[in-house]
Amino acid sequence: MLMRTTRSRLLLALALFVGVAVGLGMVIAYAADGDFDPFFGGGDGLVTTNFHNTSDDARAVAIQDDGKIVVVGTTHITGTNYNFSVARYHPDGSPDKTFSFDGHLTTDIYGNNLYDDGANAVAIQPVDGKIVAAGHYYGVNFAAVRYNPDGSLDTSFGNFVPQNGRGHYHLGYEVALGVAIQPSDGKIVLVGYTYDDPGDPADFAVLRLNTDGTLDTSFSGDGWAITDFFGGVDEARAVVIRHDGKIIVAGNAQVSGSNYDFAVAQYNANGSLDTTFSNDGKATVNFFGADDGAYALAIQPADGKIVLAGANWLDCCGYNFAVARLHADGRPDLTFDIDGIQTINFVDGTAEEVANGLALQADRKIVVAGYAPVGGVNDFALVRLNEDGSLDTSFGNGGRLTHDFGGGVAIAKGVASQLDGRIVAAGSAYMGETNNYDFAVARYLSGNFVTIFPHYLPLVCRRC
């Protein structure tokens, strides 16, 4: 009864508000899921950031508790020198000038501006709001940088002496592609791949750091856990920490020849493989016998099921978006699109359509972001699925949407869902010869929105 009364009051308030708006001569627009958010980026839902008039590539995005948006990637400095790059935006998309004075910064790992450094992943520490960016140093070592909330380097972190907010870690040749913070103790887990010598097959690499950025030798004896699947090339690309402290990692594993499958490994808190997961701690997902790769990972909070997103190859159609779901114990979840897997294409014919990012909404819908060609040019591409794996036709155009940032190439690398349900996608966009590629961020509406123009006053009734 109370719910009905609340709903009735909301509807009455909405009717009165709309009536007043019409009386004032305002234009009322009923926005749909997947529409650009008119309250982001000056009214068009889009924001780009140019660091040094060179190429900038955003690779991951995270939302702070205060709604600010953190995006990390890499920026070309000169020659073969690239730096970590970080930008932070207010919830309306404007640069947050409390962060490094102008809202963005670059960081050189070793301080000599000679090497290829780049951030591929980001995590926000829940207690103090510090930002951890993970990626590579010199192109061949794991690297991590921790920033204070104001953008300054956190000099309590790192493995340099003295500590300077930066660390690089290696066994042989490594690249870190994912990062997560353990909620129980704040330790930092980086994942990627490692190999001994050029030409050797890579293996999953999982590294755990103490909160000060030093190696956690209680993890697998030396801080590193290395996992091989079938003797071929294995690459870990994403990591999530379960509520019980177990670490789940996803990527791709070479099965034979050039064929790869989605690959998942689960580790105990001490770094050993968890044999309660798929009997040996490892599971793979084969779509149609060809080349598959998982680039993103999420865990459903209600049941612990594992959602994976990436790409699969079809001879008829090139690469398509690919999504799979496993039970918490590693078994295929056959309630997800009947066989546990789903593929989505955007254009007919052979094309390259790849999902790079994945986010779960509070209503259990699944948002996947990447790129797809439109008119021969790659654009941001997003898909939303219902919990059962079917396309959510209330989103975009039958569950799909694409867009560019001015006609050039635009590729989404990461996606996040805000507490209010709105969707933030980040990547890079080609903005012309002068600026090359810039950080590109887009925000989309999700839920029932009524927008009043010209004042852009939102009245949000979410599933009322």
C-alpha positions as semicolon CSV with decimal commas, in nm:
position;residue;x (nm);y (nm);z (nm)
1;M;0,000;0,000;0,000
2;L;0,283;0,238;0,090
3;M;0,461;0,157;-0,237
4;R;0,145;0,235;-0,437
5;T;0,098;0,563;-0,250
6;T;0,460;0,664;-0,315
7;R;0,427;0,574;-0,680
8;S;0,105;0,775;-0,712
9;R;0,266;1,077;-0,552
10;L;0,563;1,056;-0,787
11;L;0,339;1,034;-1,089
12;L;0,131;1,328;-0,965
13;A;0,446;1,533;-0,908
14;L;0,568;1,442;-1,255
15;A;0,236;1,546;-1,412
16;L;0,233;1,877;-1,226
17;F;0,595;1,947;-1,316
18;V;0,543;1,869;-1,682
19;G;0,228;2,083;-1,683
20;V;0,419;2,380;-1,542
21;A;0,697;2,325;-1,794
22;V;0,453;2,324;-2,084
23;G;0,288;2,637;-1,948
24;L;0,627;2,810;-1,947
25;G;0,683;2,717;-2,308
26;M;0,959;2,466;-2,240
27;V;1,029;2,169;-2,466
28;I;0,993;1,831;-2,301
29;A;1,205;1,540;-2,422
30;Y;1,148;1,188;-2,302
31;A;1,494;1,035;-2,315
32;A;1,548;0,667;-2,387
33;D;1,802;0,423;-2,248
34;G;2,123;0,463;-2,444
35;D;2,065;0,828;-2,536
36;F;2,352;1,065;-2,472
37;D;2,332;1,228;-2,130
38;P;2,259;1,601;-2,188
39;F;2,400;1,681;-1,844
40;F;2,747;1,560;-1,940
41;G;3,005;1,736;-2,153
42;G;2,823;2,059;-2,222
43;G;2,501;1,901;-2,342
44;D;2,616;1,643;-2,599
45;G;2,725;1,365;-2,362
46;L;3,083;1,366;-2,494
47;V;3,417;1,483;-2,353
48;T;3,767;1,467;-2,502
49;T;4,100;1,548;-2,334
50;N;4,423;1,637;-2,513
51;F;4,738;1,609;-2,299
52;H;5,037;1,732;-2,505
53;N;4,909;1,768;-2,864
54;T;5,023;1,411;-2,924
55;S;4,839;1,079;-2,918
56;D;4,652;0,987;-2,600
57;D;4,491;0,647;-2,549
58;A;4,248;0,593;-2,258
59;R;4,231;0,229;-2,154
60;A;4,028;0,207;-1,831
61;V;3,772;0,400;-1,628
62;A;3,655;0,397;-1,265
63;I;3,391;0,594;-1,075
64;Q;3,477;0,740;-0,735
65;D;3,231;0,732;-0,446
66;D;3,169;1,106;-0,498
67;G;3,075;1,048;-0,863
68;K;3,397;1,181;-1,011
69;I;3,526;0,988;-1,310
70;V;3,887;0,865;-1,331
71;V;4,031;0,759;-1,667
72;V;4,381;0,619;-1,724
73;G;4,588;0,531;-2,027
74;T;4,902;0,634;-2,207
75;T;5,029;0,953;-2,371
76;H;5,303;0,986;-2,633
77;I;5,572;1,227;-2,516
78;T;5,839;1,206;-2,787
79;G;6,013;0,940;-2,994
80;T;5,958;0,604;-2,828
81;N;5,870;0,763;-2,494
82;Y;5,517;0,715;-2,357
83;N;5,396;0,797;-2,006
84;F;5,115;0,689;-1,779
85;S;4,833;0,940;-1,816
86;V;4,540;1,009;-1,583
87;A;4,242;1,243;-1,611
88;R;3,969;1,311;-1,360
89;Y;3,633;1,469;-1,437
90;H;3,353;1,614;-1,230
91;P;3,021;1,428;-1,261
92;D;2,917;1,676;-1,533
93;G;3,225;1,588;-1,742
94;S;3,419;1,909;-1,677
95;P;3,788;1,874;-1,580
96;D;3,840;1,840;-1,206
97;K;4,096;2,113;-1,143
98;T;4,148;1,997;-0,785
99;F;4,331;1,706;-0,949
100;S;4,682;1,812;-1,055
101;F;4,564;2,174;-1,107
102;D;4,412;2,118;-1,452
103;G;4,242;1,780;-1,422
104;H;4,502;1,564;-1,594
105;L;4,864;1,452;-1,559
106;T;5,132;1,224;-1,700
107;T;5,383;1,011;-1,508
108;D;5,713;0,867;-1,622
109;I;5,794;0,548;-1,430
110;Y;6,171;0,570;-1,413
111;G;6,204;0,946;-1,448
112;N;6,427;0,951;-1,756
113;N;6,161;1,001;-2,027
114;L;6,311;0,735;-2,250
115;Y;6,079;0,436;-2,239
116;D;5,735;0,304;-2,322
117;D;5,521;0,333;-2,008
118;G;5,145;0,299;-2,013
119;A;4,853;0,245;-1,775
120;N;4,611;-0,029;-1,876
121;A;4,394;-0,054;-1,563
122;V;4,278;0,151;-1,265
123;A;4,134;0,089;-0,918
124;I;4,020;0,330;-0,647
125;Q;4,115;0,243;-0,290
126;P;3,790;0,238;-0,092
127;V;3,917;0,376;0,240
128;D;4,128;0,674;0,136
129;G;4,030;0,735;-0,227
130;K;4,385;0,692;-0,356
131;I;4,412;0,594;-0,722
132;V;4,615;0,292;-0,834
133;A;4,706;0,276;-1,202
134;A;4,865;-0,043;-1,337
135;G;5,034;-0,118;-1,667
136;H;5,383;-0,156;-1,803
137;Y;5,726;0,002;-1,777
138;Y;5,966;-0,008;-2,073
139;G;5,702;-0,222;-2,242
140;V;5,830;-0,533;-2,060
141;N;5,775;-0,497;-1,683
142;F;5,470;-0,474;-1,460
143;A;5,432;-0,117;-1,336
144;A;5,208;0,051;-1,079
145;V;5,163;0,411;-0,971
146;R;4,960;0,536;-0,677
147;Y;4,823;0,888;-0,663
148;N;4,681;1,083;-0,372
149;P;4,328;1,216;-0,429
150;D;4,475;1,552;-0,539
151;G;4,682;1,385;-0,814
152;S;5,018;1,407;-0,640
153;L;5,233;1,095;-0,627
154;D;5,187;0,896;-0,306
155;T;5,544;0,876;-0,171
156;S;5,446;0,604;0,075
157;F;5,412;0,364;-0,221
158;G;5,655;0,189;-0,453
159;N;5,962;-0,032;-0,467
160;F;6,216;0,241;-0,540
161;V;6,443;0,367;-0,262
162;P;6,327;0,613;-0,151
163;Q;5,966;0,541;-0,242
164;N;5,828;0,785;-0,498
165;G;5,477;0,659;-0,572
166;R;5,597;0,432;-0,852
167;G;5,700;0,069;-0,880
168;H;5,807;-0,174;-1,150
169;Y;5,825;-0,550;-1,106
170;H;5,958;-0,829;-1,323
171;L;6,049;-1,195;-1,354
172;G;6,127;-1,187;-1,725
173;Y;5,911;-0,993;-1,970
174;E;5,572;-0,884;-1,835
175;V;5,278;-0,652;-1,906
176;A;5,004;-0,580;-1,649
177;L;4,653;-0,547;-1,793
178;G;4,430;-0,558;-1,483
179;V;4,431;-0,443;-1,121
180;A;4,210;-0,489;-0,812
181;I;4,224;-0,391;-0,446
182;Q;4,158;-0,659;-0,184
183;P;3,874;-0,524;0,032
184;S;3,986;-0,710;0,344
185;D;4,338;-0,568;0,374
186;G;4,400;-0,321;0,090
187;K;4,662;-0,534;-0,082
188;I;4,692;-0,475;-0,455
189;V;4,662;-0,750;-0,718
190;L;4,798;-0,697;-1,069
191;V;4,742;-0,943;-1,354
192;G;4,879;-0,980;-1,704
193;Y;5,123;-1,210;-1,873
194;T;5,488;-1,311;-1,850
195;Y;5,741;-1,494;-2,065
196;D;6,110;-1,573;-2,016
197;D;6,254;-1,482;-2,355
198;P;6,117;-1,330;-2,677
199;G;5,949;-1,609;-2,873
200;D;5,856;-1,807;-2,562
201;P;5,484;-1,862;-2,497
202;A;5,338;-1,632;-2,233
203;D;5,158;-1,747;-1,919
204;F;4,904;-1,589;-1,686
205;A;5,089;-1,372;-1,433
206;V;4,936;-1,263;-1,102
207;L;5,130;-1,032;-0,871
208;R;5,027;-0,921;-0,524
209;L;5,170;-0,613;-0,355
210;N;5,158;-0,503;0,003
211;T;4,978;-0,177;0,066
212;D;5,311;0,010;0,041
213;G;5,386;-0,127;-0,307
214;T;5,643;-0,387;-0,204
215;L;5,615;-0,752;-0,307
216;D;5,385;-0,959;-0,087
217;T;5,598;-1,271;-0,038
218;S;5,315;-1,447;0,148
219;F;5,156;-1,484;-0,197
220;S;5,291;-1,791;-0,374
221;G;5,626;-1,755;-0,193
222;D;5,761;-1,457;-0,389
223;G;5,456;-1,246;-0,474
224;W;5,401;-1,404;-0,817
225;A;5,163;-1,680;-0,930
226;I;5,226;-1,806;-1,284
227;T;4,972;-2,029;-1,462
228;D;4,997;-2,221;-1,788
229;F;4,687;-2,371;-1,951
230;F;4,784;-2,586;-2,253
231;G;5,147;-2,499;-2,321
232;G;5,061;-2,216;-2,560
233;V;5,021;-1,841;-2,521
234;D;4,809;-1,739;-2,218
235;E;4,728;-1,377;-2,132
236;A;4,539;-1,255;-1,825
237;R;4,351;-0,931;-1,884
238;A;4,113;-0,872;-1,592
239;V;4,085;-0,952;-1,221
240;V;3,816;-0,941;-0,951
241;I;3,849;-1,023;-0,580
242;R;3,566;-1,237;-0,444
243;H;3,407;-1,158;-0,107
244;D;3,586;-1,460;0,045
245;G;3,926;-1,331;-0,069
246;K;3,967;-1,564;-0,364
247;I;4,110;-1,406;-0,677
248;I;3,951;-1,469;-1,014
249;V;4,138;-1,383;-1,332
250;A;4,024;-1,391;-1,695
251;G;4,188;-1,367;-2,035
252;N;4,266;-1,605;-2,317
253;A;4,452;-1,934;-2,354
254;Q;4,593;-2,086;-2,671
255;V;4,446;-2,431;-2,720
256;S;4,618;-2,531;-3,044
257;G;4,775;-2,350;-3,334
258;S;4,617;-2,007;-3,366
259;N;4,301;-2,099;-3,176
260;Y;4,237;-1,934;-2,840
261;D;3,957;-1,975;-2,586
262;F;3,824;-1,758;-2,308
263;A;4,029;-1,858;-2,004
264;V;3,958;-1,820;-1,631
265;A;4,169;-1,911;-1,328
266;Q;4,076;-1,886;-0,962
267;Y;4,336;-1,857;-0,687
268;N;4,324;-1,901;-0,313
269;A;4,437;-1,610;-0,098
270;N;4,784;-1,766;-0,071
271;G;4,831;-1,772;-0,451
272;S;4,767;-2,143;-0,509
273;L;4,512;-2,250;-0,769
274;D;4,170;-2,317;-0,613
275;T;4,089;-2,676;-0,709
276;T;3,724;-2,633;-0,604
277;F;3,695;-2,424;-0,921
278;S;3,653;-2,642;-1,230
279;N;3,845;-2,926;-1,053
280;D;4,191;-2,780;-1,118
281;G;4,143;-2,405;-1,073
282;K;4,119;-2,337;-1,447
283;A;3,830;-2,318;-1,692
284;T;3,798;-2,230;-2,060
285;V;3,507;-2,133;-2,284
286;N;3,506;-2,230;-2,651
287;F;3,247;-2,054;-2,865
288;F;3,252;-2,212;-3,210
289;G;3,593;-2,378;-3,240
290;A;3,781;-2,072;-3,360
291;D;3,965;-1,783;-3,193
292;D;3,811;-1,639;-2,872
293;G;3,949;-1,395;-2,617
294;A;3,811;-1,248;-2,293
295;Y;3,909;-0,887;-2,221
296;A;3,678;-0,802;-1,931
297;L;3,538;-0,972;-1,621
298;A;3,270;-0,909;-1,359
299;I;3,117;-1,107;-1,074
300;Q;2,742;-1,094;-1,013
301;P;2,707;-0,994;-0,646
302;A;2,387;-1,188;-0,580
303;D;2,508;-1,534;-0,684
304;G;2,881;-1,508;-0,759
305;K;2,839;-1,601;-1,124
306;I;3,121;-1,495;-1,355
307;V;3,049;-1,276;-1,659
308;L;3,313;-1,253;-1,932
309;A;3,324;-1,028;-2,238
310;G;3,554;-1,013;-2,537
311;A;3,548;-1,131;-2,897
312;N;3,509;-1,447;-3,100
313;W;3,595;-1,523;-3,460
314;L;3,339;-1,647;-3,710
315;D;3,451;-1,729;-4,064
316;C;3,138;-1,568;-4,202
317;C;3,147;-1,251;-3,998
318;G;3,493;-1,172;-3,862
319;Y;3,517;-1,088;-3,491
320;N;3,196;-1,032;-3,297
321;F;3,123;-0,919;-2,944
322;A;3,125;-1,229;-2,725
323;V;2,983;-1,272;-2,374
324;A;2,985;-1,583;-2,155
325;R;2,868;-1,664;-1,805
326;L;2,992;-1,933;-1,567
327;H;2,862;-2,055;-1,236
328;A;3,075;-1,963;-0,937
329;D;3,238;-2,307;-0,951
330;G;3,343;-2,266;-1,316
331;R;3,066;-2,464;-1,486
332;P;2,895;-2,307;-1,790
333;D;2,573;-2,131;-1,688
334;L;2,314;-2,275;-1,924
335;T;2,050;-2,027;-1,805
336;F;2,246;-1,763;-1,997
337;D;2,117;-1,766;-2,356
338;I;2,057;-2,144;-2,327
339;D;2,419;-2,253;-2,383
340;G;2,608;-2,008;-2,160
341;I;2,740;-1,793;-2,444
342;Q;2,613;-1,503;-2,651
343;T;2,757;-1,331;-2,958
344;I;2,647;-0,998;-3,102
345;N;2,729;-0,838;-3,434
346;F;2,664;-0,481;-3,550
347;V;2,713;-0,492;-3,926
348;D;2,662;-0,763;-4,186
349;G;2,963;-0,917;-4,354
350;T;3,314;-0,970;-4,224
351;A;3,409;-0,704;-3,973
352;E;3,611;-0,660;-3,655
353;E;3,382;-0,595;-3,357
354;V;3,550;-0,636;-3,020
355;A;3,423;-0,587;-2,664
356;N;3,686;-0,441;-2,431
357;G;3,484;-0,343;-2,123
358;L;3,207;-0,484;-1,907
359;A;2,984;-0,342;-1,633
360;L;2,695;-0,484;-1,432
361;Q;2,401;-0,259;-1,351
362;A;2,211;-0,269;-1,023
363;D;1,915;-0,423;-1,209
364;R;2,146;-0,711;-1,317
365;K;2,160;-0,601;-1,678
366;I;2,497;-0,641;-1,848
367;V;2,664;-0,355;-2,039
368;V;2,947;-0,433;-2,279
369;A;3,155;-0,170;-2,460
370;G;3,413;-0,181;-2,738
371;Y;3,418;-0,088;-3,103
372;A;3,252;-0,173;-3,432
373;P;3,296;-0,033;-3,785
374;V;3,036;0,210;-3,916
375;G;3,091;0,306;-4,278
376;G;3,432;0,145;-4,261
377;V;3,545;0,351;-3,958
378;N;3,552;0,211;-3,605
379;D;3,316;0,378;-3,357
380;F;3,234;0,337;-2,989
381;A;2,996;0,040;-2,968
382;L;2,783;-0,068;-2,671
383;V;2,549;-0,358;-2,609
384;R;2,316;-0,421;-2,318
385;L;2,194;-0,767;-2,227
386;N;1,921;-0,879;-1,994
387;E;2,022;-1,107;-1,708
388;D;1,927;-1,413;-1,916
389;G;2,167;-1,311;-2,195
390;S;1,908;-1,183;-2,439
391;L;1,950;-0,841;-2,601
392;D;1,781;-0,564;-2,403
393;T;1,576;-0,404;-2,679
394;S;1,496;-0,102;-2,458
395;F;1,857;0,010;-2,499
396;G;1,979;0,196;-2,806
397;N;1,868;0,036;-3,132
398;G;1,745;-0,310;-3,034
399;G;2,008;-0,347;-2,762
400;R;2,300;-0,196;-2,957
401;L;2,437;0,151;-3,020
402;T;2,735;0,308;-3,195
403;H;2,868;0,662;-3,219
404;D;3,177;0,861;-3,307
405;F;3,336;1,182;-3,179
406;G;3,336;1,379;-3,503
407;G;3,377;1,134;-3,788
408;G;3,712;0,975;-3,701
409;V;3,803;0,647;-3,538
410;A;3,668;0,606;-3,182
411;I;3,738;0,295;-2,972
412;A;3,596;0,229;-2,624
413;K;3,833;0,044;-2,391
414;G;3,641;0,056;-2,062
415;V;3,292;0,105;-1,922
416;A;3,143;0,169;-1,578
417;S;2,795;0,201;-1,432
418;Q;2,723;0,492;-1,199
419;L;2,518;0,450;-0,883
420;D;2,228;0,624;-1,058
421;G;2,249;0,376;-1,348
422;R;2,401;0,607;-1,605
423;I;2,673;0,446;-1,816
424;V;3,022;0,590;-1,870
425;A;3,240;0,459;-2,154
426;A;3,601;0,566;-2,208
427;G;3,856;0,515;-2,482
428;S;4,024;0,717;-2,754
429;A;3,902;0,918;-3,051
430;Y;4,085;1,058;-3,352
431;M;4,043;1,435;-3,341
432;G;4,249;1,541;-3,645
433;E;4,613;1,565;-3,751
434;T;4,703;1,828;-3,489
435;N;4,574;1,648;-3,184
436;N;4,593;1,289;-3,313
437;Y;4,403;1,064;-3,068
438;D;4,260;1,208;-2,746
439;F;4,105;1,058;-2,435
440;A;3,734;1,020;-2,515
441;V;3,456;0,979;-2,258
442;A;3,083;0,940;-2,324
443;R;2,792;0,910;-2,084
444;Y;2,457;0,750;-2,163
445;L;2,123;0,761;-1,991
446;S;1,986;0,448;-1,832
447;G;1,646;0,449;-1,665
448;N;1,335;0,663;-1,707
449;F;1,438;1,023;-1,766
450;V;1,231;1,327;-1,848
451;T;1,440;1,621;-1,963
452;I;1,312;1,979;-1,960
453;F;1,471;2,224;-2,203
454;P;1,611;2,485;-2,227
455;H;1,728;2,470;-1,868
456;Y;1,826;2,101;-1,875
457;L;1,646;2,033;-1,551
458;P;1,617;1,657;-1,499
459;L;1,332;1,485;-1,329
460;V;1,426;1,125;-1,278
461;C;1,167;0,861;-1,198
462;R;1,358;0,535;-1,192
463;R;1,125;0,242;-1,249
464;C;0,847;0,417;-1,051
